[in-house]
Amino acid sequence: MAGCSLRADQSALGIPGFNPSAAGQDDQANAQAALDYLTPDGEMTDGRWVPGKETAERWEALEEGRWNSSSLEELTAAMAVSSTMRGSQDEETSAAATWATARSIEFAVGQVPLKDYTETVKQNLAALLANSPDEIAGLANGGSLEVSSVYGLSGLVTDTQFETVLYRVIDDENAADTLVTAMLGYHHYQIDSKMPTATDPGETLLGRYQHAGMTTGYLDGIAELRAGDSTSDTIDVADIRTVLRAQAYVDAANYGLLSDATMEAAATGNNGGPFSFYTEVDGKPTITASDPMAPDAAQGYMNWRTLVNDPTMHMLDTEIDAGYSLGYDEGQAAKVIK
C-alpha cells in the first residue's frame, strides 16, 4: 500500500507531514496532511466524493490493523484534524473530509471496543463530532441521518453509529466540554447570521434559542444515559442553561427586543449604578458579553433578570426550557451500541 507506514506492532503511524501534537491547533497544513493520508485518491461523482483504489486499500489496512493505545491515539488525532476540512471552501476537499469523517465514525464503532477508548481517544473523537454540528443539532431536533439528505453525513453513517461514538466519549469531562462549547458557538453563529435579515426578529430569536436548548438537552440526555452505566455525569446542565439564558438576554437587548425599563435596570440596578456588562455606544444603551461566556460571568445577567418582569426575557426562558426538555428526551432515547 503506497505511502502507508503502518505496521501491526508499531507505536505510531508516522503519517507524512502530520504532527499529532499539533492536532488541536488551527494548522491547515497539518489538517491537509491528515486528510491526504485518510483519502489519498478519489473523485466527485453526482455531488458526492467517491474513494479511489488507494483510499479503499488504506482503510482496509486500517481496519485489519492491531492497535495499541499510542497508534490509536495518533490515528484518531488524524481523524479529528482532518474533519476540520469539512469547512473548506473547496467542494472536493470538503466532500472528501466529510467522507473521511463518516469512515472514522464507522471505524470508531466497528473497530474500537469501548475498553480501548482512552481519554485521548475520547477527546479526539469528540473534536471530530464537534466538526459535525449540523448533524448534532439535527439529531437533537428529532432528525435522522438516515431519512434526510440535508446533512453532510446523510446516507454515510447511521444514527446508531453517530450516537454510539457520542455516547462513548461524553463521559470524559474534556470531551464533553469540547462538544458543549462547539455547539454553543454553533448556535450563536446561527443566531448572528439569521437575525439581521429576520422579518420577525422576536420570533426568530425565540426559535433559535429553543433549538439551542434542544441541543444542550440532547447532550445532557446522552451524558446521563452514559452516567447510568457507572460513569460520572460530565455536563453541568444548570451552568449551561444559565449561559444560554444570559446569551439570550444579551441578544434580545442588542436587537432592541427588551423594554426601556429593562435596559434602565441594567444601567442603574447594580447598587444604583450600571452592571459591568452595560455600556453606551454613541449614546445607545448596549449590553456586552464575553465570548465564550463563562458560567460565573453569566450569573451577573441573572441578577439583572431578577430586577425586571420583561416579557421577552420570560419567553426566552420558556423556549430554552422547552427546547431542553425535548432535546433531553431525544438524548435519552439515543440509539447506541454499548
Secondary structure, 3 states (H helix, E strand, C coil): CCCCCCCCCCCCCCCCCCCHHHCCCCCHHHHHHHHHHHCCCEEEECCEEEECHHHHHHHHHHHHCCCCHHHHHHHHHHHHHHHHHHHCCCHHHHHHHHHHHHHHHHHHHHCCCHHHCCHHHHHHHHHHHHCCHHHHHHHHCCCCCCCCCCCCCCCCCCHHHHHHHHHHHCCCHHHHHHHHHHHHHHHHHHHHHHHHHCCCHHHHHHHHHHHHHHHHHHHHHHHHHHHCCCCCCCCCHHHHHHHHHHHHHHHHHHCCCCCHHHHHHHHHCECCECCCCEEEECCEEEECCCCCCCHHHHHHHHHHHCCCCCHHHHHHHHHHHHHHHHHHHHHHCCCCCC
